[in-house]
Amino acid sequence: MNKELIVVFVKNIKLGKVKTRLAKTIGIQGAFEVYKELVKITEFATEKIAIDKRIYFSNTVIKTKWKNDYKTIQNGDNLGERMKNAFTKGFEDGYERIVLIGSDLPDINSEHIKKGLNALKSNEVVFGPAIDGGYYLIGMTKMHHTVFSNKPWSESHLLEVTLKELDRENISYTLLEALNDIDTFEDLENSSFYQHNEALQLKVKTLIDNA
């Protein structure tokens, strides 16, 4: 058995359910189109890494995504609980280095994920910081419940609070390259992902013009 595992959290791509902050500017159809592209990037970043993957959908398993990988549904009342449960199951099943990523990062690639796994050979925890103060990747070598308990999810000081707790408990960690996720129209416009995707630009512009 390979001792490494990649966990991917994916929101089901439904109108009005994804990228809700972005939707305030470009509408729910525009946000839907953007998130579809972001999921494709995430799938591409993980598909060529030859280790086990578990894909956790928010509501319903989509069989056409990650066709050859294990797929299931997220379980928990909030993001912390859902991530904790995914890590717990992975460790119970014998994995020793687990990284979890989201699916809304335009710049993520396989190297970020591999670096996260490699960092766990000399650290107990690894984070890929997000520019907005959260994180796009978290990895652990064993369960640290403090990472997931009573945290300010979706707030700009999430990572800062988490790292302070790890420092207090003398848990070793390291940080990867910081990346930006797409939450607002400004994030979208400033991303090379959007700037180099003319088809997506045209879709979004048309939707805004027709709103």
CYANA upper distance limits for C-alpha pairs under 8 A (distance plus 0.5 A):
  2 ASN  CA     51 ILE  CA      7.25
  2 ASN  CA     52 ASP  CA      7.69
  2 ASN  CA     95 TYR  CA      7.95
  3 LYS  CA     94 GLY  CA      7.49
  3 LYS  CA     95 TYR  CA      5.06
  3 LYS  CA     96 GLU  CA      5.70
  3 LYS  CA     97 ARG  CA      6.87
  4 GLU  CA     51 ILE  CA      7.06
  4 GLU  CA     52 ASP  CA      7.37
  4 GLU  CA     95 TYR  CA      6.23
  4 GLU  CA     96 GLU  CA      6.61
  4 GLU  CA     97 ARG  CA      5.31
  4 GLU  CA     98 ILE  CA      6.28
  4 GLU  CA    117 LEU  CA      7.94
  5 LEU  CA     51 ILE  CA      6.94
  5 LEU  CA     52 ASP  CA      5.61
  5 LEU  CA     53 LYS  CA      6.21
  5 LEU  CA     54 ARG  CA      8.05
  5 LEU  CA     90 GLY  CA      8.03
  5 LEU  CA     95 TYR  CA      7.01
  5 LEU  CA     97 ARG  CA      6.92
  5 LEU  CA     98 ILE  CA      5.29
  5 LEU  CA     99 VAL  CA      7.01
  6 ILE  CA     51 ILE  CA      7.98
  6 ILE  CA     52 ASP  CA      6.85
  6 ILE  CA     53 LYS  CA      5.19
  6 ILE  CA     54 ARG  CA      6.85
  6 ILE  CA     98 ILE  CA      6.43
  6 ILE  CA     99 VAL  CA      5.66
  6 ILE  CA    100 LEU  CA      6.41
  6 ILE  CA    101 ILE  CA      8.32
  7 VAL  CA     53 LYS  CA      6.29
  7 VAL  CA     54 ARG  CA      5.40
  7 VAL  CA     55 ILE  CA      6.40
  7 VAL  CA     56 TYR  CA      7.73
  7 VAL  CA     86 ALA  CA      8.13
  7 VAL  CA     98 ILE  CA      7.80
  7 VAL  CA     99 VAL  CA      6.60
  7 VAL  CA    100 LEU  CA      4.97
  7 VAL  CA    101 ILE  CA      6.90
  8 VAL  CA     53 LYS  CA      8.07
  8 VAL  CA     54 ARG  CA      6.88
  8 VAL  CA     55 ILE  CA      5.37
  8 VAL  CA     56 TYR  CA      6.47
  8 VAL  CA    100 LEU  CA      6.19
  8 VAL  CA    101 ILE  CA      5.61
  8 VAL  CA    102 GLY  CA      6.32
  8 VAL  CA    103 SER  CA      7.61
  9 PHE  CA     55 ILE  CA      6.74
  9 PHE  CA     56 TYR  CA      5.42
  9 PHE  CA     57 PHE  CA      6.60
  9 PHE  CA     58 SER  CA      7.96
  9 PHE  CA     74 GLN  CA      8.29
  9 PHE  CA    100 LEU  CA      7.86
  9 PHE  CA    101 ILE  CA      6.81
  9 PHE  CA    102 GLY  CA      5.45
  9 PHE  CA    103 SER  CA      6.91
 10 VAL  CA     39 VAL  CA      8.10
 10 VAL  CA     55 ILE  CA      7.74
 10 VAL  CA     56 TYR  CA      6.57
 10 VAL  CA     57 PHE  CA      5.31
 10 VAL  CA     58 SER  CA      6.66
 10 VAL  CA    102 GLY  CA      6.95
 10 VAL  CA    103 SER  CA      6.11
 11 LYS  CA     18 VAL  CA      7.48
 11 LYS  CA     57 PHE  CA      6.20
 11 LYS  CA     58 SER  CA      5.34
 11 LYS  CA     59 ASN  CA      7.98
 11 LYS  CA    103 SER  CA      8.24
 12 ASN  CA     17 LYS  CA      8.37
 12 ASN  CA     18 VAL  CA      8.29
 12 ASN  CA     57 PHE  CA      6.68
 12 ASN  CA     58 SER  CA      6.28
 12 ASN  CA     59 ASN  CA      6.83
 12 ASN  CA     60 THR  CA      7.24
 12 ASN  CA     62 ILE  CA      8.48
 13 ILE  CA     17 LYS  CA      7.72
 13 ILE  CA     18 VAL  CA      7.02
 13 ILE  CA     32 PHE  CA      7.18
 13 ILE  CA     35 TYR  CA      7.67
 13 ILE  CA     36 LYS  CA      7.27
 14 LYS  CA     18 VAL  CA      7.09
 14 LYS  CA     32 PHE  CA      7.33
 15 LEU  CA     28 ILE  CA      6.35
 15 LEU  CA     29 GLN  CA      6.85
 15 LEU  CA     32 PHE  CA      6.36
 16 GLY  CA     20 THR  CA      7.19
 16 GLY  CA     23 ALA  CA      8.28
 16 GLY  CA     28 ILE  CA      5.70
 16 GLY  CA     29 GLN  CA      8.28
 16 GLY  CA     32 PHE  CA      8.08
 18 VAL  CA     31 ALA  CA      7.16
 18 VAL  CA     32 PHE  CA      6.91
 18 VAL  CA     35 TYR  CA      7.39
 19 LYS  CA     23 ALA  CA      6.65
 19 LYS  CA     31 ALA  CA      6.12
 19 LYS  CA     32 PHE  CA      7.94
 19 LYS  CA     35 TYR  CA      7.51
 19 LYS  CA    182 ILE  CA      8.50
 19 LYS  CA    183 ASP  CA      6.87
 20 THR  CA     24 LYS  CA      7.14
 20 THR  CA     28 ILE  CA      7.83
 20 THR  CA     31 ALA  CA      7.72
 21 ARG  CA     25 THR  CA      8.17
 21 ARG  CA    183 ASP  CA      6.50
 21 ARG  CA    184 THR  CA      6.44
 22 LEU  CA     26 ILE  CA      6.90
 22 LEU  CA     27 GLY  CA      8.01
 22 LEU  CA     31 ALA  CA      6.51
 22 LEU  CA    182 ILE  CA      8.37
 22 LEU  CA    183 ASP  CA      6.10
 22 LEU  CA    184 THR  CA      5.03
 22 LEU  CA    185 PHE  CA      6.14
 23 ALA  CA     27 GLY  CA      4.74
 23 ALA  CA     28 ILE  CA      5.31
 23 ALA  CA     29 GLN  CA      8.20
 23 ALA  CA     30 GLY  CA      7.21
 23 ALA  CA     31 ALA  CA      5.61
 24 LYS  CA     28 ILE  CA      8.16
 25 THR  CA    184 THR  CA      8.33
 25 THR  CA    185 PHE  CA      6.97
 26 ILE  CA     30 GLY  CA      5.83
 26 ILE  CA     31 ALA  CA      7.09
 26 ILE  CA    185 PHE  CA      7.89
 26 ILE  CA    204 VAL  CA      7.31
 26 ILE  CA    207 LEU  CA      7.61
 26 ILE  CA    208 ILE  CA      6.24
 27 GLY  CA     31 ALA  CA      6.79
 27 GLY  CA    207 LEU  CA      8.02
 27 GLY  CA    208 ILE  CA      7.84
 27 GLY  CA    211 ALA  CA      8.24
 28 ILE  CA     32 PHE  CA      6.51
 29 GLN  CA     33 GLU  CA      6.78
 29 GLN  CA    207 LEU  CA      7.99
 30 GLY  CA     34 VAL  CA      6.79
 30 GLY  CA    203 LYS  CA      7.87
 30 GLY  CA    204 VAL  CA      5.94
 30 GLY  CA    207 LEU  CA      6.99
 31 ALA  CA     35 TYR  CA      6.61
 32 PHE  CA     36 LYS  CA      6.74
 33 GLU  CA     37 GLU  CA      7.10
 33 GLU  CA    200 LEU  CA      7.97
 33 GLU  CA    203 LYS  CA      8.40
 33 GLU  CA    204 VAL  CA      8.43
 34 VAL  CA     38 LEU  CA      6.90
 34 VAL  CA    200 LEU  CA      7.81
 35 TYR  CA     39 VAL  CA      6.68
 35 TYR  CA    104 ASP  CA      7.27
 36 LYS  CA     40 LYS  CA      6.95
 37 GLU  CA     41 ILE  CA      6.96
 38 LEU  CA     42 THR  CA      6.85
 38 LEU  CA    103 SER  CA      6.89
 38 LEU  CA    104 ASP  CA      5.78
 38 LEU  CA    105 LEU  CA      6.83
 38 LEU  CA    106 PRO  CA      6.38
 39 VAL  CA     43 GLU  CA      6.64
 39 VAL  CA    103 SER  CA      5.97
 39 VAL  CA    104 ASP  CA      7.18
 40 LYS  CA     44 PHE  CA      6.64
 41 ILE  CA     45 ALA  CA      6.63
 41 ILE  CA    105 LEU  CA      8.27
 41 ILE  CA    106 PRO  CA      7.20
 41 ILE  CA    108 ILE  CA      7.96
 41 ILE  CA    109 ASN  CA      8.37
 42 THR  CA     46 THR  CA      6.92
 42 THR  CA    103 SER  CA      6.10
 42 THR  CA    104 ASP  CA      8.13
 42 THR  CA    105 LEU  CA      7.81
 42 THR  CA    108 ILE  CA      7.50
 42 THR  CA    109 ASN  CA      8.02
 43 GLU  CA     47 GLU  CA      6.41
 43 GLU  CA     65 LYS  CA      8.17
 43 GLU  CA     66 TRP  CA      7.17
 44 PHE  CA     48 LYS  CA      7.90
 44 PHE  CA    109 ASN  CA      8.28
 45 ALA  CA     49 ILE  CA      8.44
 45 ALA  CA    108 ILE  CA      7.26
 45 ALA  CA    109 ASN  CA      5.03
 45 ALA  CA    110 SER  CA      5.13
 46 THR  CA    109 ASN  CA      8.08
 46 THR  CA    110 SER  CA      6.44
 46 THR  CA    113 ILE  CA      8.44
 47 GLU  CA     66 TRP  CA      7.92
 48 LYS  CA    110 SER  CA      8.20
 49 ILE  CA    110 SER  CA      7.42
 52 ASP  CA     69 ASP  CA      8.10
 53 LYS  CA     69 ASP  CA      6.47
 53 LYS  CA     70 TYR  CA      7.01
 54 ARG  CA     69 ASP  CA      6.91
 54 ARG  CA     70 TYR  CA      5.44
 54 ARG  CA     71 LYS  CA      6.23
 54 ARG  CA     72 THR  CA      8.06
 55 ILE  CA     66 TRP  CA      8.09
 55 ILE  CA     69 ASP  CA      7.70
 55 ILE  CA     70 TYR  CA      6.68
 55 ILE  CA     71 LYS  CA      5.13
 55 ILE  CA     72 THR  CA      6.79
 56 TYR  CA     61 VAL  CA      8.42
 56 TYR  CA     71 LYS  CA      6.46
 56 TYR  CA     72 THR  CA      5.56
 56 TYR  CA     73 ILE  CA      5.55
 56 TYR  CA     74 GLN  CA      5.82
 57 PHE  CA     61 VAL  CA      6.35
 57 PHE  CA     62 ILE  CA      8.30
 57 PHE  CA     71 LYS  CA      7.93
 57 PHE  CA     72 THR  CA      6.74
 57 PHE  CA     73 ILE  CA      5.37
 57 PHE  CA     74 GLN  CA      6.39
 58 SER  CA     73 ILE  CA      6.38
 58 SER  CA     74 GLN  CA      5.92
 59 ASN  CA     73 ILE  CA      6.54
 59 ASN  CA     74 GLN  CA      7.74
 60 THR  CA     72 THR  CA      8.45
 60 THR  CA     73 ILE  CA      6.99
 61 VAL  CA     71 LYS  CA      6.94
 61 VAL  CA     72 THR  CA      6.54
 61 VAL  CA     73 ILE  CA      7.10
 63 LYS  CA     67 LYS  CA      6.66
 74 GLN  CA     82 ARG  CA      6.28
 74 GLN  CA     86 ALA  CA      8.12
 75 ASN  CA     81 GLU  CA      7.91
 75 ASN  CA     82 ARG  CA      5.61
 75 ASN  CA     85 ASN  CA      7.32
 76 GLY  CA     80 GLY  CA      8.43
 76 GLY  CA     81 GLU  CA      5.39
 76 GLY  CA     82 ARG  CA      5.03
 76 GLY  CA     85 ASN  CA      7.87
 77 ASP  CA     81 GLU  CA      6.77
 77 ASP  CA     82 ARG  CA      7.60
 78 ASN  CA     82 ARG  CA      6.74
 79 LEU  CA     83 MET  CA      6.63
 79 LEU  CA    153 TRP  CA      7.81
 80 GLY  CA     84 LYS  CA      6.51
 80 GLY  CA    148 PHE  CA      5.13
 80 GLY  CA    149 SER  CA      7.13
 80 GLY  CA    151 LYS  CA      8.08
 80 GLY  CA    153 TRP  CA      8.21
 81 GLU  CA     85 ASN  CA      6.54
 81 GLU  CA    148 PHE  CA      7.21
 81 GLU  CA    149 SER  CA      8.40
 82 ARG  CA     86 ALA  CA      6.86
 83 MET  CA     87 PHE  CA      6.76
 83 MET  CA    100 LEU  CA      8.47
 83 MET  CA    148 PHE  CA      7.99
 84 LYS  CA     88 THR  CA      6.49
 84 LYS  CA    145 HIS  CA      7.71
 84 LYS  CA    148 PHE  CA      6.79
 85 ASN  CA     89 LYS  CA      6.65
 86 ALA  CA     90 GLY  CA      6.80
 87 PHE  CA     91 PHE  CA      6.72
 87 PHE  CA     98 ILE  CA      7.69
 87 PHE  CA    143 MET  CA      7.60
 88 THR  CA     92 GLU  CA      6.57
 88 THR  CA    143 MET  CA      7.18
 89 LYS  CA     93 ASP  CA      6.68
 90 GLY  CA     94 GLY  CA      7.16
 90 GLY  CA     95 TYR  CA      6.21
 90 GLY  CA     98 ILE  CA      7.84
 91 PHE  CA     95 TYR  CA      5.55
 91 PHE  CA     96 GLU  CA      6.99
 91 PHE  CA    142 LYS  CA      7.41
 91 PHE  CA    143 MET  CA      7.98
 96 GLU  CA    141 THR  CA      5.89
 96 GLU  CA    142 LYS  CA      7.41
 97 ARG  CA    117 LEU  CA      7.03
 97 ARG  CA    120 LEU  CA      6.88
 97 ARG  CA    139 GLY  CA      7.64
 97 ARG  CA    140 MET  CA      6.50
 97 ARG  CA    141 THR  CA      5.25
 97 ARG  CA    142 LYS  CA      8.15
 98 ILE  CA    117 LEU  CA      7.61
 98 ILE  CA    139 GLY  CA      5.85
 98 ILE  CA    140 MET  CA      6.13
 98 ILE  CA    141 THR  CA      7.06
 99 VAL  CA    113 ILE  CA      8.03
 99 VAL  CA    116 GLY  CA      7.32
 99 VAL  CA    117 LEU  CA      7.06
 99 VAL  CA    137 LEU  CA      7.25
 99 VAL  CA    138 ILE  CA      6.06
 99 VAL  CA    139 GLY  CA      4.40
 99 VAL  CA    140 MET  CA      7.11
100 LEU  CA    137 LEU  CA      6.10
100 LEU  CA    138 ILE  CA      5.87
100 LEU  CA    139 GLY  CA      6.64
101 ILE  CA    136 TYR  CA      6.22
101 ILE  CA    137 LEU  CA      5.07
101 ILE  CA    138 ILE  CA      7.24
102 GLY  CA    136 TYR  CA      6.48
102 GLY  CA    137 LEU  CA      7.58
104 ASP  CA    181 ASP  CA      6.44
104 ASP  CA    182 ILE  CA      6.90
105 LEU  CA    136 TYR  CA      8.03
105 LEU  CA    179 LEU  CA      8.12
105 LEU  CA    180 ASN  CA      7.27
105 LEU  CA    181 ASP  CA      5.28
105 LEU  CA    182 ILE  CA      7.24
106 PRO  CA    180 ASN  CA      8.20
106 PRO  CA    181 ASP  CA      7.16
106 PRO  CA    182 ILE  CA      7.94
106 PRO  CA    191 SER  CA      7.98
106 PRO  CA    193 PHE  CA      6.20
107 ASP  CA    179 LEU  CA      7.48
107 ASP  CA    180 ASN  CA      8.10
107 ASP  CA    193 PHE  CA      7.62
108 ILE  CA    112 HIS  CA      7.01
108 ILE  CA    179 LEU  CA      8.18
109 ASN  CA    113 ILE  CA      7.53
110 SER  CA    114 LYS  CA      6.69
111 GLU  CA    115 LYS  CA      6.47
112 HIS  CA    116 GLY  CA      6.77
112 HIS  CA    176 LEU  CA      8.10
112 HIS  CA    177 GLU  CA      8.37
113 ILE  CA    117 LEU  CA      6.93
113 ILE  CA    137 LEU  CA      8.48
114 LYS  CA    118 ASN  CA      6.64
115 LYS  CA    119 ALA  CA      6.49
115 LYS  CA    176 LEU  CA      8.08
116 GLY  CA    120 LEU  CA      7.21
116 GLY  CA    126 VAL  CA      6.86
116 GLY  CA    127 PHE  CA      8.07
116 GLY  CA    128 GLY  CA      8.21
116 GLY  CA    137 LEU  CA      8.28
116 GLY  CA    138 ILE  CA      8.42
116 GLY  CA    139 GLY  CA      7.16
116 GLY  CA    176 LEU  CA      7.61
117 LEU  CA    121 LYS  CA      7.85
117 LEU  CA    139 GLY  CA      7.67
118 ASN  CA    122 SER  CA      8.41
119 ALA  CA    123 ASN  CA      6.60
119 ALA  CA    126 VAL  CA      7.12
119 ALA  CA    174 THR  CA      7.71
120 LEU  CA    124 GLU  CA      6.44
120 LEU  CA    125 VAL  CA      6.97
120 LEU  CA    126 VAL  CA      7.19
120 LEU  CA    139 GLY  CA      7.65
120 LEU  CA    140 MET  CA      7.17
120 LEU  CA    141 THR  CA      6.87
123 ASN  CA    141 THR  CA      8.36
123 ASN  CA    172 SER  CA      5.85
123 ASN  CA    173 TYR  CA      5.75
123 ASN  CA    174 THR  CA      7.23
124 GLU  CA    140 MET  CA      6.05
124 GLU  CA    141 THR  CA      5.77
124 GLU  CA    142 LYS  CA      7.64
124 GLU  CA    171 ILE  CA      7.11
124 GLU  CA    172 SER  CA      5.83
124 GLU  CA    173 TYR  CA      6.29
125 VAL  CA    138 ILE  CA      7.76
125 VAL  CA    139 GLY  CA      5.96
125 VAL  CA    140 MET  CA      4.97
125 VAL  CA    141 THR  CA      7.21
125 VAL  CA    171 ILE  CA      8.07
125 VAL  CA    172 SER  CA      6.84
125 VAL  CA    173 TYR  CA      5.00
125 VAL  CA    174 THR  CA      7.21
126 VAL  CA    137 LEU  CA      8.25
126 VAL  CA    138 ILE  CA      6.13
126 VAL  CA    139 GLY  CA      5.45
126 VAL  CA    140 MET  CA      7.04
126 VAL  CA    173 TYR  CA      5.78
126 VAL  CA    174 THR  CA      5.48
126 VAL  CA    175 LEU  CA      6.25
126 VAL  CA    176 LEU  CA      7.91
127 PHE  CA    135 TYR  CA      6.91
127 PHE  CA    136 TYR  CA      8.02
127 PHE  CA    137 LEU  CA      5.90
127 PHE  CA    138 ILE  CA      5.08
127 PHE  CA    139 GLY  CA      6.98
127 PHE  CA    173 TYR  CA      8.18
127 PHE  CA    174 THR  CA      7.07
127 PHE  CA    175 LEU  CA      5.51
127 PHE  CA    176 LEU  CA      6.71
128 GLY  CA    135 TYR  CA      5.92
128 GLY  CA    136 TYR  CA      5.91
128 GLY  CA    137 LEU  CA      5.09
128 GLY  CA    138 ILE  CA      6.93
128 GLY  CA    175 LEU  CA      6.32
128 GLY  CA    176 LEU  CA      5.26
128 GLY  CA    177 GLU  CA      6.72
128 GLY  CA    178 ALA  CA      6.56
128 GLY  CA    179 LEU  CA      7.99
129 PRO  CA    133 GLY  CA      7.42
129 PRO  CA    134 GLY  CA      6.61
129 PRO  CA    135 TYR  CA      4.69
129 PRO  CA    136 TYR  CA      6.58
129 PRO  CA    137 LEU  CA      7.72
129 PRO  CA    159 LEU  CA      7.84
129 PRO  CA    175 LEU  CA      7.41
129 PRO  CA    176 LEU  CA      7.30
129 PRO  CA    177 GLU  CA      7.38
129 PRO  CA    178 ALA  CA      5.20
129 PRO  CA    179 LEU  CA      7.02
130 ALA  CA    134 GLY  CA      5.65
130 ALA  CA    135 TYR  CA      5.00
130 ALA  CA    136 TYR  CA      6.15
130 ALA  CA    178 ALA  CA      5.92
130 ALA  CA    179 LEU  CA      5.52
130 ALA  CA    180 ASN  CA      5.92
130 ALA  CA    181 ASP  CA      7.23
131 ILE  CA    178 ALA  CA      6.65
131 ILE  CA    179 LEU  CA      6.32
131 ILE  CA    180 ASN  CA      5.51
131 ILE  CA    181 ASP  CA      7.95
132 ASP  CA    156 SER  CA      6.21
132 ASP  CA    180 ASN  CA      7.66
132 ASP  CA    181 ASP  CA      8.38
133 GLY  CA    155 GLU  CA      7.67
133 GLY  CA    156 SER  CA      4.84
133 GLY  CA    157 HIS  CA      5.96
133 GLY  CA    158 LEU  CA      6.63
133 GLY  CA    159 LEU  CA      6.42
133 GLY  CA    160 GLU  CA      7.92
134 GLY  CA    154 SER  CA      7.50
134 GLY  CA    155 GLU  CA      7.61
134 GLY  CA    156 SER  CA      6.73
134 GLY  CA    157 HIS  CA      7.42
134 GLY  CA    158 LEU  CA      5.71
134 GLY  CA    159 LEU  CA      5.60
135 TYR  CA    159 LEU  CA      7.05
136 TYR  CA    179 LEU  CA      8.07
136 TYR  CA    181 ASP  CA      8.34
140 MET  CA    144 HIS  CA      8.33
144 HIS  CA    148 PHE  CA      8.45
145 HIS  CA    149 SER  CA      6.94
146 THR  CA    165 GLU  CA      7.95
146 THR  CA    166 LEU  CA      8.45
147 VAL  CA    151 LYS  CA      8.27
147 VAL  CA    162 THR  CA      6.64
147 VAL  CA    165 GLU  CA      8.44
147 VAL  CA    166 LEU  CA      8.34
151 LYS  CA    158 LEU  CA      7.15
151 LYS  CA    161 VAL  CA      8.08
151 LYS  CA    162 THR  CA      7.96
152 PRO  CA    157 HIS  CA      7.76
152 PRO  CA    158 LEU  CA      5.95
153 TRP  CA    158 LEU  CA      6.74
154 SER  CA    158 LEU  CA      7.68
157 HIS  CA    161 VAL  CA      6.60
158 LEU  CA    162 THR  CA      6.73
159 LEU  CA    163 LEU  CA      6.56
160 GLU  CA    164 LYS  CA      6.81
161 VAL  CA    165 GLU  CA      7.00
162 THR  CA    166 LEU  CA      6.93
163 LEU  CA    167 ASP  CA      6.64
164 LYS  CA    168 ARG  CA      6.78
165 GLU  CA    169 GLU  CA      6.81
166 LEU  CA    170 ASN  CA      6.49
166 LEU  CA    171 ILE  CA      5.61
166 LEU  CA    172 SER  CA      7.84
166 LEU  CA    173 TYR  CA      8.34
167 ASP  CA    171 ILE  CA      6.72
167 ASP  CA    172 SER  CA      8.21
180 ASN  CA    187 ASP  CA      8.22
181 ASP  CA    187 ASP  CA      7.79
182 ILE  CA    187 ASP  CA      5.77
182 ILE  CA    188 LEU  CA      6.27
183 ASP  CA    187 ASP  CA      6.82
183 ASP  CA    188 LEU  CA      8.11
184 THR  CA    188 LEU  CA      6.92
185 PHE  CA    189 GLU  CA      6.58
186 GLU  CA    190 ASN  CA      6.61
187 ASP  CA    191 SER  CA      6.77
188 LEU  CA    194 TYR  CA      6.68
189 GLU  CA    194 TYR  CA      6.87
189 GLU  CA    195 GLN  CA      7.38
190 ASN  CA    194 TYR  CA      8.13
190 ASN  CA    195 GLN  CA      7.98
191 SER  CA    195 GLN  CA      6.83
192 SER  CA    196 HIS  CA      6.36
193 PHE  CA    197 ASN  CA      6.82
194 TYR  CA    198 GLU  CA      8.06
194 TYR  CA    200 LEU  CA      7.56
194 TYR  CA    201 GLN  CA      7.22
195 GLN  CA    201 GLN  CA      8.10
197 ASN  CA    201 GLN  CA      6.81
198 GLU  CA    202 LEU  CA      6.63
199 ALA  CA    203 LYS  CA      6.83
200 LEU  CA    204 VAL  CA      6.67
201 GLN  CA    205 LYS  CA      6.51
202 LEU  CA    206 THR  CA      6.50
203 LYS  CA    207 LEU  CA      6.70
204 VAL  CA    208 ILE  CA      6.65
205 LYS  CA    209 ASP  CA      6.54
206 THR  CA    210 ASN  CA      6.58
207 LEU  CA    211 ALA  CA      6.53
